[in-house]
């Protein structure tokens, strides 16, 4: 499925350059999550109306988000897919509001129809948990100027946590991402438009997730920006015993650990707490250059 741009293409190019520009800054970026769904694992439908979701967008911007990631379909373990028209009805009013707030905007979707509509509206990033494997997804991105995040997932959300198996989870994640990058480049997507995500919690056991976090720096070898989504994940609850809405401290700790292993973007629900922690991190890094940070050069 191709997206057509006509005279608006220059606008999209400017928006993508804005996202690429902030990625060039020497600091970790915070992606604030907005789930416009009735069944998200993390916020349980708190922002399932346009009014609630736009107010949350405003709040996350005020708290210091660098990017907003807007999704209209839950991808928690056991979730069921929704129709493209229903997903669009949920996300498009929020996307249009966020774009007016002059902040880079990401659409969290695997559907080419949703990608194309969001791209036409002017989003900066397509965040695809399916790594552009849906028919028409590669073409939708190739015919645009947006950035794309390719994520690793073993299986599908409906069944991915039934019995995930790996010989070497980090090596297999790297191999999958390299293969998807090659497919994207072959389809005409420039390499500098690609971000990678190891997919914490997507078809991985507790031990797999810990191995990925411990060895996240191995993904630096791919030489593309790494996005880490650990916020409120079940692995943090398994470590502390805390319920999903009481994982703010563990989520911030996990975000800092991910940045220390080379992540350039962290996808979080608690923006202010993460921003405050990053402020301390940044101050320490200015005093001790390279503190906890793995070079990606």
Secondary structure in CASP SS format (residue, H / E / C, confidence):
PFRMAT SS
TARGET T0000
AUTHOR 0000-0000-0000
METHOD secondary structure of the structure
MODEL  1
X C 1.00
X C 1.00
X C 1.00
X C 1.00
X C 1.00
X H 1.00
X H 1.00
X H 1.00
X H 1.00
X H 1.00
X H 1.00
X H 1.00
X H 1.00
X H 1.00
X H 1.00
X H 1.00
X H 1.00
X H 1.00
X H 1.00
X H 1.00
X H 1.00
X H 1.00
X H 1.00
X C 1.00
X C 1.00
X C 1.00
X C 1.00
X C 1.00
X E 1.00
X E 1.00
X E 1.00
X E 1.00
X E 1.00
X E 1.00
X E 1.00
X C 1.00
X C 1.00
X C 1.00
X C 1.00
X C 1.00
X C 1.00
X C 1.00
X C 1.00
X C 1.00
X C 1.00
X C 1.00
X C 1.00
X C 1.00
X C 1.00
X H 1.00
X H 1.00
X H 1.00
X H 1.00
X H 1.00
X H 1.00
X H 1.00
X H 1.00
X H 1.00
X H 1.00
X H 1.00
X H 1.00
X H 1.00
X H 1.00
X C 1.00
X C 1.00
X C 1.00
X E 1.00
X E 1.00
X E 1.00
X E 1.00
X E 1.00
X C 1.00
X C 1.00
X C 1.00
X C 1.00
X C 1.00
X C 1.00
X C 1.00
X C 1.00
X C 1.00
X C 1.00
X C 1.00
X C 1.00
X H 1.00
X H 1.00
X H 1.00
X H 1.00
X H 1.00
X H 1.00
X H 1.00
X H 1.00
X H 1.00
X H 1.00
X H 1.00
X H 1.00
X H 1.00
X H 1.00
X H 1.00
X H 1.00
X H 1.00
X C 1.00
X C 1.00
X C 1.00
X E 1.00
X E 1.00
X E 1.00
X E 1.00
X E 1.00
X C 1.00
X C 1.00
X C 1.00
X H 1.00
X H 1.00
X H 1.00
X H 1.00
X H 1.00
X H 1.00
X H 1.00
X H 1.00
X H 1.00
X H 1.00
X C 1.00
X C 1.00
X C 1.00
X E 1.00
X E 1.00
X E 1.00
X E 1.00
X C 1.00
X C 1.00
X C 1.00
X C 1.00
X C 1.00
X C 1.00
X C 1.00
X C 1.00
X H 1.00
X H 1.00
X H 1.00
X H 1.00
X H 1.00
X H 1.00
X C 1.00
X C 1.00
X C 1.00
X C 1.00
X E 1.00
X E 1.00
X E 1.00
X E 1.00
X E 1.00
X C 1.00
X C 1.00
X C 1.00
X C 1.00
X C 1.00
X C 1.00
X C 1.00
X C 1.00
X C 1.00
X C 1.00
X C 1.00
X C 1.00
X C 1.00
X C 1.00
X C 1.00
X C 1.00
X C 1.00
X H 1.00
X H 1.00
X H 1.00
X H 1.00
X H 1.00
X H 1.00
X H 1.00
X H 1.00
X H 1.00
X H 1.00
X H 1.00
X H 1.00
X H 1.00
X H 1.00
X H 1.00
X H 1.00
X H 1.00
X H 1.00
X C 1.00
X C 1.00
X C 1.00
X C 1.00
X H 1.00
X H 1.00
X H 1.00
X E 1.00
X E 1.00
X E 1.00
X E 1.00
X C 1.00
X C 1.00
X C 1.00
X C 1.00
X C 1.00
X C 1.00
X C 1.00
X C 1.00
X H 1.00
X H 1.00
X H 1.00
X H 1.00
X H 1.00
X H 1.00
X H 1.00
X H 1.00
X H 1.00
X C 1.00
X H 1.00
X H 1.00
X H 1.00
X H 1.00
X H 1.00
X H 1.00
X H 1.00
X C 1.00
X C 1.00
X E 1.00
X E 1.00
X E 1.00
X E 1.00
X C 1.00
X C 1.00
X C 1.00
X C 1.00
X C 1.00
X H 1.00
X H 1.00
X H 1.00
X H 1.00
X H 1.00
X H 1.00
X H 1.00
X C 1.00
X C 1.00
X C 1.00
X H 1.00
X H 1.00
X H 1.00
X C 1.00
X H 1.00
X H 1.00
X H 1.00
X H 1.00
X H 1.00
X H 1.00
X H 1.00
X H 1.00
X H 1.00
X H 1.00
X H 1.00
X H 1.00
X H 1.00
X C 1.00
X C 1.00
X C 1.00
X C 1.00
X E 1.00
X E 1.00
X E 1.00
X E 1.00
X C 1.00
X C 1.00
X H 1.00
X H 1.00
X H 1.00
X H 1.00
X H 1.00
X H 1.00
X H 1.00
X H 1.00
X H 1.00
X H 1.00
X H 1.00
X H 1.00
X H 1.00
X H 1.00
X H 1.00
X H 1.00
X H 1.00
X C 1.00
X C 1.00
X C 1.00
X C 1.00
X C 1.00
X C 1.00
X C 1.00
X C 1.00
X C 1.00
X C 1.00
END
